[in-house]
Every structure is written in C-alpha cells, then in structure tokens.
Amino acid sequence: DALSLIEGNKHRSIVVVSEEDKVVGTLSDGDVRRALLRGHLLATPVVDVMTTHFVALRESERERAVSIFQETHIFLIPVVDGRSRLVDVIEAY
C-alpha cells in the first residue's frame, strides 16, 4: 500500500503518521529498494523499513525548508506541532 502511495505522488516519498497523528517517520522509494535488497518482502510492515531519523519543522521554521531542500536529497518535509502531530507537508517542487 505504501509503495502505491509513493508511486502516486511526484515526491518519491511519504510521511508516516501514527494512529495518534504523530509523525513517526518517512518512507521513500529508496528506502523500499534498500529493504528489498536486504531481503525484505513487499509485505514487510512500513515501520520495519521507514526512516526514523527525518527532518521535520515547526510552523515557525518554514523558511528553513528552501535551504534544507538545497542541501539534502529529500522531497518532503513534515510540519509538526509541539506534540509532533502532522500540521502540513512542505514539498520540494
């Protein structure tokens, strides 16, 4: 299911949110590819292959997004509130 979502957007990644709407990770097509190369199956739970060390910004830090996109290879940055709940997603393009 996650791979279908990734394929369906132009950013090659998705933000992973818990049942409490907290951002817990990101998953990119590269994460899936590396997991497959390590022997994981497509049915492997997202939590087992997602990136948990991800960039997130608070609403007041939005202006940092441009420089982060220029300095990294990420395409989406989640915007979170003080409780790590997803507020918005900033897209690289």
Secondary structure, DSSP 8 states (H G I E B T S, - for coil): -HHHHHHHSTTSEEEEE-TTSBEEEEEEHHHHHHHHHTT--TTS-GGGTSBSS---EEGGGGGGHHHHHHHSS--EEEEE-TT-BEEEEEE--
